[in-house]
């Protein structure tokens, strides 16, 4: 006997069993009254999947860390946990008698609004801002999705017995097709940087904002929807939901769904493995998802076409489990490179592997949807269907938690794979594949085999309050872990820092361990800090703790020591500063780890890089690496990366940055580089390449920057002559060819071409160097000095870094500073650090405070300034109006000889000199408007590059203000 229950009275409703003679016009999905239903699923499928490639790629352009990338995925999917709340809105609070239509309009409006904000701000966003906007846009889309599911459930419940499941099958096939279209078009149009055509991210989200307005909004007006006359009280609706959960037809299939999806674990390190081993790019990741949606559609079609009437639910789930486990195990082919001897590309293998698994998922998709629909109370379709599908989402979250916890068993983190250790990947693949099969014994006991078998379980005598209570307990457990995964709050007592050591515990002891994620751009001003309880991102053998500022955390390695000192140099947010973060060296630490020398050399064309590279190789024994040599070696070795690079080179296209970085990463892990160290020459050339290096863990000890005036470069290059017979190069001034030698000038050695190359170099070198400042020592060398002095300066700087700027080297460091170069970030040795920490803490005396004129301190100030291994100081002065900034600026200028700069002075100077920027600023000043920040910033940068600021250092007063 089938139970029927209703939560409200309605003026018009389709009969539970449709009449046989019902007109085709009113029952067809494609009639004007119903077409909004399939169009909803098409529109939502495209909007959610189309921007996926952009969402993957854009944060990496912003320099997002691995944890921040995970945060974006978590935050974007978080609104799915609110589905029940949206269902309550529809069933309890209808608007003008309509449960679905008004909320669909509202959801699309919310999504389009935030998509417009993303489109307009695409060129100037931080990771936190981008993630927040994605979250709010998804709130609107999930609202639409819940209403569409409820309306579909309402119509599916009215199907006659002979065609049960047909409407759902058709709709879900359309959904998969729309996702396929979204994935493919998004993947193709996202590679604008590589292919030279496509959409920018702003254009992508602008298109998504317009899409629902032109595709679905006009048809919502004509959509057929029952009008609600009387709504039952909320308490009565809860009682009906409780009755639904107590039905054996509800809690028994739910028990199977939870067990089945919880045990469907996966190798959470697989995506990083494909990136490190095979350098998969954004298009390849996106196309794998697109193919998955395509074959998912085929899976839904196959079930609808051949299995729908008979059911066969148990066979379907058993088939899906075995197929998914087998092809998950097939990933071992890529781990052990078994595809390479037969010339089978890794991308095509991964694509086929993902396609077959997605087909299995598609086959089982429709049975679960039918199970949920058959037990929904009439009139509560929205909240009931959202509640039941929420069990699938929550059990998927349980599987993710288990999968992430398994990362701690073997070394499978990104840094392990970058170091060449992939042994744990195959073990994790085998383990997760076997765990999937554990669900097989539960199938015959918990899963009905057909709609008829499910209906038999609806008998009242089979209902169980214990079963309903267990369902509620599982649902509550899932939502209790949701706040632990993502918690937005501010704790004034905690030290919050970017990329600081997370709190780590044994992964199986806690649902999801805590890690701290913080935006690299806004970390000094944002008041809300994202605390993400998510992936175990570090090896479990490296236990470190983030503590209160009054406590003393430990550092056990040189890398950890540097990490905390980086934090102390400006990456720590402490509302009330009690004392700077300090670190103690563990007593177990007897020696610090040594590694071979790692160098990067930058300089203009003909700036002397080649000469210095030959000498550095001869003196330090490092491996000299250039981009061209590494690409040619990879191609000659016929490696997968080399083959992919050859495709671009043969087509005359630039090799993408991510592929070049992957080639470099492979080369730097070679035994000779690991043993002797390396010298990178000619790479990175852009900030994107530099950031990609840092993100991939490629950092240098020293970055050498050779400075040569442009006119000198032009003179050096334009005077070059080449002997075509021998290939030897001469110079008309410095090294003229012998009489009788026939020499020619290269076609690109003319002044116009040289200055174009120099402009490109100058446009990129500052941002390249700035990228390395937090992780390397930057050494600027005057390339116009005599050759012996240049050699002395470079060698002295390298030795200073190798000795970690110990006290005994301070004099040599200062001597080197005076002779032509500067060290941007001097290191602190373990010995210095230990001496500092073991000495009793003293209250620091203010050298120049707001409560003293500082007259008694100039000698002490000068003494301390000279004791530091810094060539000059660059200072920014902040404070409230009448806070004493003027007094302190005068003292700093007097004591340190800094150039005092204020925004007003710089603007007036730019206007008086009639510079282009000054003329732009004058237009705003003459009309009484504020000068835009970008103009002020460019004026300031120009001023700071002038010789007096470079030689003396500078003091910024009144800038920046925001």
ROSEBA-855528 format. One record per residue (C-alpha): x, y, z; residue in three letters. Coordinates in steps of 0.05 Angstrom, whole numbers, plus 5000, padded with zeros to 4 digits. Layout:
// ROSEBA-855528
XYZALA;...
END
This chain:
// ROSEBA-855528
500050005000UNK;502750684981UNK;502351235033UNK;500351925009UNK;500752555051UNK;499953285034UNK;502853915066UNK;497954425038UNK;491754514997UNK;492554754925UNK;487755054876UNK;490854694817UNK;495254074816UNK;496853534767UNK;493352884788UNK;497852374823UNK;496251884767UNK;495452264702UNK;489452114659UNK;490851724597UNK;487552224552UNK;491452824576UNK;493253274518UNK;500253254491UNK;500854004494UNK;500154034570UNK;504353424586UNK;510053524537UNK;516453804567UNK;517254244505UNK;510454584510UNK;510455324528UNK;507755164597UNK;513354664613UNK;519354864571UNK;522255274629UNK;523754624666UNK;528754334616UNK;531455034601UNK;532955124675UNK;537354504676UNK;540854704612UNK;542255404638UNK;544655184707UNK;549054634676UNK;552555134631UNK;553355684684UNK;556455214735UNK;561254854687UNK;563155384636UNK;567755794682UNK;571255184713UNK;577655264672UNK;577856014688UNK;576755874762UNK;582555374761UNK;587255834723UNK;585756534749UNK;587856424822UNK;594456134799UNK;595656784761UNK;594557144827UNK;599856694860UNK;594856294902UNK;597855764947UNK;595855034945UNK;591455135007UNK;588155734976UNK;586455334914UNK;583154824958UNK;579455374994UNK;576455624930UNK;573554944914UNK;570854854985UNK;567755544988UNK;564655494919UNK;561254834937UNK;559255045007UNK;552355304984UNK;550354594966UNK;549654465041UNK;544255005044UNK;539454634998UNK;534654445054UNK;534055165076UNK;532055355005UNK;527054785006UNK;523955065069UNK;523255745035UNK;519355434978UNK;514754985019UNK;513555435079UNK;513956135050UNK;510756144981UNK;510556834948UNK;503657034920UNK;501656304922UNK;507656084880UNK;513055634910UNK;518055584854UNK;517556144803UNK;519256754848UNK;525256404879UNK;527856204811UNK;527756934789UNK;531057144854UNK;536456614848UNK;538256814777UNK;538357544797UNK;543257404854UNK;547856984810UNK;547857494753UNK;549258074800UNK;555557754828UNK;557757504760UNK;557458234737UNK;561758434797UNK;566957894779UNK;566858124706UNK;568058854724UNK;573458694776UNK;577058144738UNK;583358564729UNK;584058774802UNK;581958234851UNK;585257854907UNK;584257114921UNK;579657264980UNK;575357744939UNK;574857254881UNK;572956684927UNK;567657104963UNK;564357304898UNK;564156584874UNK;560856384939UNK;555256894933UNK;553956744860UNK;553356004877UNK;548256184931UNK;543656434875UNK;544955844829UNK;543555334884UNK;536955684899UNK;534955594826UNK;537454864827UNK;533154694888UNK;526954994857UNK;528154634791UNK;529053964827UNK;522754084867UNK;518754254805UNK;521553644769UNK;519753194828UNK;512753484828UNK;511853314754UNK;515252634761UNK;510352434816UNK;504652544767UNK;507352064715UNK;503051454699UNK;505550774721UNK;507850574651UNK;512551164643UNK;515451264712UNK;522351574710UNK;521851804637UNK;521452554654UNK;527352504702UNK;531452104652UNK;530252624597UNK;531853214643UNK;538252904671UNK;540652744601UNK;539653474583UNK;543453674646UNK;549353244627UNK;549253514556UNK;549154224582UNK;555054074628UNK;558653764569UNK;557554394528UNK;559754834587UNK;566054434600UNK;568254404527UNK;566955124509UNK;569855364574UNK;576154944565UNK;577155174493UNK;575855914506UNK;580155934570UNK;586855834535UNK;587356534507UNK;594456624534UNK;596756004497UNK;592756024432UNK;591956774424UNK;584356754420UNK;578756624468UNK;575456994526UNK;578357374584UNK;575657204652UNK;571757844653UNK;568457674587UNK;566956974612UNK;563157204674UNK;559857764636UNK;557057244588UNK;554656824647UNK;551057424676UNK;547057534612UNK;545656804596UNK;539656684643UNK;536557354622UNK;536157154549UNK;534856404556UNK;530356264615UNK;527156904643UNK;522056994586UNK;519556274594UNK;518856304670UNK;512856764660UNK;509056214622UNK;511355644667UNK;505655214695UNK;505955184770UNK;500555014822UNK;497855584863UNK;498055474938UNK;491555614975UNK;493355415047UNK;500055245077UNK;500554755136UNK;504055015199UNK;511454895201UNK;510654395259UNK;505953975217UNK;510753995158UNK;516353745204UNK;511853175226UNK;510752965153UNK;518252975140UNK;519252545202UNK;514152045176UNK;517852025110UNK;524551875144UNK;521451325186UNK;519050955125UNK;523350355109UNK;522950565037UNK;526851185059UNK;531851005113UNK;534050335083UNK;536150625014UNK;539051225050UNK;543350765092UNK;546050445029UNK;547251114994UNK;551251375054UNK;555450735060UNK;556450684985UNK;558651414974UNK;562851435038UNK;566950845015UNK;568051134946UNK;574651434966UNK;579551704914UNK;586951864907UNK;587052594929UNK;594252664904UNK;592652464833UNK;591553164805UNK;598353404831UNK;601552774804UNK;599052914734UNK;601553634739UNK;608453444764UNK;609652814722UNK;606153014658UNK;605053764662UNK;597653744647UNK;595154444631UNK;588454794642UNK;585554554576UNK;587353834590UNK;584253844659UNK;578054184631UNK;577453714573UNK;577753114619UNK;571753394657UNK;568353534591UNK;569252824565UNK;566852584633UNK;560252964625UNK;559552694554UNK;560051964574UNK;555952114637UNK;550352304589UNK;551351654553UNK;550851284619UNK;544251614636UNK;541651474566UNK;543750744570UNK;540050644635UNK;533851024610UNK;533750644545UNK;535149934567UNK;534249854643UNK;529150364668UNK;522949924664UNK;525949314698UNK;530049704749UNK;536149254761UNK;538649744814UNK;543049234849UNK;546449014784UNK;547549744765UNK;550949924830UNK;555149294831UNK;557349414759UNK;559050144774UNK;563149954836UNK;567249424800UNK;568449844737UNK;570550464777UNK;575250054820UNK;578449714760UNK;579650344722UNK;581950704783UNK;587150154791UNK;588950254717UNK;592150914737UNK;598150504756UNK;599850494682UNK;601551244687UNK;605051174754UNK;609850644727UNK;610250964657UNK;607750324623UNK;604550754569UNK;611151054545UNK;614450434514UNK;608450354467UNK;608151104453UNK;601151194483UNK;600551924508UNK;599052014582UNK;593552514567UNK;589552034524UNK;590251474574UNK;587851924631UNK;582252174587UNK;579751474571UNK;580451254644UNK;576351844668UNK;571151734613UNK;569751014631UNK;569151164706UNK;564451744690UNK;560151274648UNK;559450814708UNK;557351414751UNK;552251614698UNK;549050924697UNK;547650954772UNK;545451684772UNK;538151584752UNK;536451024801UNK;538251444862UNK;534152034835UNK;528151574825UNK;528851284896UNK;528651984926UNK;522752214884UNK;518451604902UNK;518351774977UNK;517452534974UNK;510952785006UNK;506553144957UNK;507053894969UNK;513853825003UNK;517853664941UNK;522854224952UNK;525054095023UNK;524253325019UNK;528253234955UNK;533553724980UNK;533953345046UNK;534752665013UNK;539852894961UNK;543553225019UNK;545252535045UNK;549052394980UNK;552753054985UNK;554552935058UNK;556952225046UNK;561152494989UNK;564152975041UNK;565652385086UNK;569252045028UNK;573352685016UNK;575252715089UNK;577651995088UNK;581252105022UNK;584852715050UNK;586652345114UNK;589851785073UNK;594752295046UNK;598552245111UNK;600151505105UNK;605451575050UNK;609452165025UNK;604852394968UNK;604853144980UNK;606553634924UNK;613553754951UNK;614853004953UNK;612952904880UNK;616953524860UNK;622953194893UNK;621852574850UNK;618652134904UNK;612451824873UNK;612751144907UNK;606851314952UNK;602351484893UNK;601450774869UNK;600350514940UNK;594951044952UNK;591750864885UNK;591350124904UNK;588650274973UNK;583050744951UNK;581050264895UNK;580349684943UNK;576350104993UNK;571150234938UNK;569749484934UNK;567949435008UNK;561049704991UNK;559249084949UNK;556848645007UNK;551749175028UNK;548149184961UNK;543548564969UNK;541648755040UNK;540249495036UNK;538649664964UNK;531749514932UNK;532249244862UNK;526649644828UNK;521050154838UNK;516249604856UNK;520849334910UNK;521650034937UNK;514050144939UNK;513249494978UNK;517549805033UNK;512650375042UNK;507949945084UNK;506450285152UNK;508149655192UNK;515249685164UNK;516450395188UNK;521650485243UNK;522951075288UNK;529950805301UNK;531250835226UNK;528751555222UNK;532951755283UNK;539151445252UNK;537951835188UNK;537352485227UNK;543652315267UNK;547752195203UNK;545152845173UNK;546853235236UNK;553852925238UNK;555053135167UNK;553053855182UNK;556953875247UNK;563253765206UNK;561454315156UNK;563154895202UNK;569554535219UNK;571454535146UNK;570655275138UNK;570155775194UNK;570256535183UNK;572056915245UNK;577257355278UNK;580957165341UNK;584757765369UNK;589357325409UNK;592156895353UNK;597956995307UNK;595256965236UNK;600456895181UNK;600756685109UNK;603555985097UNK;605555885169UNK;605955185197UNK;598954895206UNK;596554525268UNK;597653805250UNK;595053185285UNK;594452465267UNK;589452505209UNK;584951935233UNK;584252255302UNK;580752875276UNK;575552925221UNK;579353485184UNK;585653805212UNK;586454555216UNK;590654945168UNK;591055695160UNK;589656025094UNK;590856755084UNK;590957205023UNK;597857445003UNK;595258124980UNK;590458325034UNK;594058025094UNK;595558705124UNK;588659005121UNK;583158475118UNK;579458385183UNK;576257705168UNK;581357135165UNK;579456485131UNK;580955885175UNK;580355275131UNK;579854585162UNK;581454175101UNK;587253805070UNK;593253505106UNK;598453885065UNK;604753685101UNK;608253045117UNK;606152775184UNK;613252715207UNK;613953475208UNK;609753655269UNK;609354405280UNK;604554835320UNK;601855535311UNK;601255855380UNK;599456485417UNK;604257065410UNK;606657005482UNK;608656285472UNK;614956065437UNK;614055595377UNK;619655135355UNK;623555115290UNK;627054465275UNK;629954605206UNK;633055195171UNK;626955235125UNK;622355315185UNK;626955835216UNK;626856245152UNK;619256155147UNK;618156465216UNK;623057025204UNK;619457185139UNK;613157225180UNK;616457695229UNK;618458155171UNK;611358365157UNK;606957755144UNK;604057705214UNK;597458015235UNK;597158135310UNK;591858625334UNK;595658775399UNK;603158705391UNK;606258445455UNK;612858195427UNK;615357995358UNK;614457255340UNK;620756885361UNK;623356195348UNK;627455715390UNK;632255225358UNK;630554525380UNK;636054235425UNK;635953625381UNK;638354045322UNK;645853955319UNK;647354205250UNK;643754555195UNK;642454245127UNK;647154445071UNK;645254454998UNK;649154614934UNK;649155334909UNK;643155554869UNK;643656184827UNK;639356594779UNK;642657134736UNK;638957714704UNK;641358264660UNK;640158624594UNK;642658354527UNK;650258414523UNK;650358584597UNK;655858094614UNK;651657494635UNK;655457004590UNK;662257214618UNK;659857154690UNK;656456484677UNK;662856174650UNK;666756424710UNK;661456204762UNK;661255514731UNK;668855464734UNK;669255714807UNK;663255394840UNK;662154784796UNK;654754934786UNK;650954674726UNK;649655234675UNK;642555194650UNK;639155604596UNK;631955534573UNK;633855354501UNK;638754814523UNK;633754494570UNK;628254484518UNK;632854174466UNK;635253654517UNK;628053474534UNK;626353394460UNK;632552974447UNK;630852524507UNK;623952424475UNK;620652544543UNK;613252674547UNK;614653404564UNK;619553474507UNK;614653184457UNK;609353684479UNK;614354254474UNK;616454034405UNK;609154104380UNK;609354844398UNK;616254964370UNK;614654604305UNK;608455034297UNK;612555664308UNK;608755834373UNK;611656034440UNK;612355454489UNK;607355594546UNK;610255824613UNK;607555224651UNK;610854744603UNK;617555114607UNK;617255104683UNK;615854364680UNK;621854254635UNK;626154654684UNK;623354274744UNK;625053604712UNK;632153854696UNK;633454134765UNK;631753464796UNK;637053124755UNK;642752824796UNK;648053314771UNK;643853924793UNK;642153604860UNK;649553464874UNK;652954084844UNK;647654624846UNK;645355034787UNK;645655704751UNK;639455924713UNK;641056384654UNK;635456704613UNK;629756464656UNK;625256714685UNK;623857284636UNK;616957494664UNK;613557554731UNK;608856984712UNK;614856524699UNK;618156744764UNK;611856624804UNK;610955944772UNK;618055774794UNK;616655984866UNK;609955614866UNK;613454984841UNK;618555034898UNK;624355264854UNK;627955794895UNK;635056064888UNK;639956264941UNK;642156884903UNK;639157274846UNK;644557674810UNK;642058294773UNK;647158624726UNK;645859364711UNK;648459664647UNK;645960314616UNK;641760244553UNK;646560674511UNK;652260214531UNK;648259604512UNK;646659914444UNK;653960064434UNK;656059354452UNK;651059004408UNK;650959464347UNK;658559414343UNK;658558654340UNK;660958314277UNK;660957574260UNK;665857174217UNK;661256714177UNK;666856234162UNK;668856094234UNK;662856364273UNK;667356784317UNK;664657444343UNK;668558104341UNK;667058814361UNK;668959434320UNK;671359804382UNK;673359294435UNK;675758714394UNK;676458904320UNK;677158344269UNK;684158214240UNK;685558494171UNK;682958064116UNK;677457734157UNK;670657804124UNK;665457984178UNK;658158174175UNK;653158484222UNK;647058074244UNK;640458354218UNK;637658424289UNK;643758794316UNK;641159474296UNK;639260024346UNK;631760004335UNK;631359254348UNK;636059294407UNK;631859834441UNK;625559424431UNK;628958844466UNK;631359304522UNK;624359584532UNK;621658874540UNK;627258714589UNK;625959334631UNK;618459214631UNK;619458534664UNK;625858524705UNK;623258924765UNK;617158474774UNK;621557854765UNK;626258094820UNK;620458294865UNK;617757584860UNK;624257304887UNK;625057804943UNK;621357394997UNK;625256754982UNK;632156954956UNK;637757454967UNK;637757974912UNK;644558244892UNK;644958854846UNK;651558934810UNK;653959544771UNK;656059234705UNK;660059854686UNK;665259744740UNK;671959434720UNK;671558694709UNK;675658534771UNK;670958944815UNK;664758604786UNK;667857924800UNK;669658134871UNK;662658394885UNK;659157774859UNK;663757284895UNK;663357684961UNK;655857684959UNK;655456944946UNK;660256795002UNK;656357245049UNK;649956855034UNK;653456185040UNK;655956385108UNK;648956625126UNK;651457325145UNK;654757095210UNK;657657625257UNK;664757485233UNK;662657665162UNK;659458335177UNK;665558745162UNK;666558395095UNK;659158485080UNK;659459235094UNK;665859295052UNK;662358954994UNK;656359405002UNK;660560024995UNK;663659764931UNK;657659684888UNK;652259194907UNK;646859104959UNK;643758504994UNK;636258584997UNK;634758085052UNK;640657895097UNK;639957225131UNK;640657065205UNK;644956475226UNK;642855935275UNK;648456145321UNK;646056865322UNK;638956635333UNK;640756185391UNK;644756745424UNK;638957215416UNK;633856735444UNK;638156515504UNK;639457225526UNK;634457505577UNK;628957915543UNK;629558665550UNK;624459195540UNK;626559565477UNK;627860315486UNK;624460735432UNK;629761055388UNK;625061565358UNK;618261555391UNK;612262015390UNK;613562205462UNK;620762445455UNK;624262935409UNK;629762415401UNK;635262925413UNK;638862475463UNK;638861875416UNK;642162075350UNK;648961775367UNK;645861115389UNK;641461115328UNK;647161235280UNK;651260695314UNK;645760175307UNK;644360375236UNK;651660285217UNK;651959605250UNK;646659315204UNK;648958985140UNK;644459435098UNK;646859965047UNK;641160445061UNK;634260475091UNK;627560555058UNK;622260785107UNK;614760895106UNK;611861335160UNK;604661235183UNK;600761575237UNK;594461975253UNK;593962735241UNK;598063115292UNK;601262455312UNK;608462715306UNK;610062465236UNK;613263135216UNK;617963135277UNK;620162425265UNK;621162535191UNK;625863125206UNK;629862695254UNK;630262105206UNK;632662565150UNK;637862875197UNK;640462225225UNK;640161765165UNK;640662255107UNK;634261985074UNK;630562345018UNK;624062595049UNK;618262495000UNK;610962685008UNK;605362574959UNK;604063324951UNK;611363484938UNK;611962934885UNK;605563154850UNK;607763884848UNK;614663694822UNK;611663264767UNK;607063834747UNK;612764344746UNK;617063904702UNK;611263814653UNK;612363064652UNK;606862644620UNK;604462394687UNK;604763094715UNK;600363354659UNK;595362804672UNK;595262974747UNK;594563714731UNK;588063594693UNK;584863294756UNK;587863824803UNK;585364394759UNK;578264124762UNK;578564014838UNK;578263264832UNK;582462754869UNK;588362494829UNK;587161744815UNK;591461244853UNK;594660954790UNK;597461634770UNK;600061774840UNK;603161084843UNK;606761174776UNK;609261864797UNK;611861574862UNK;615260994827UNK;618661464778UNK;621161894836UNK;623761304876UNK;627961074817UNK;631861734814UNK;639161714834UNK;638562084900UNK;633361594926UNK;637360994902UNK;643761244934UNK;641161534999UNK;634761155011UNK;627961475020UNK;622661645071UNK;615361625046UNK;610762085086UNK;603262065073UNK;603461495023UNK;600660975017UNK;594061175049UNK;590160545031UNK;
END
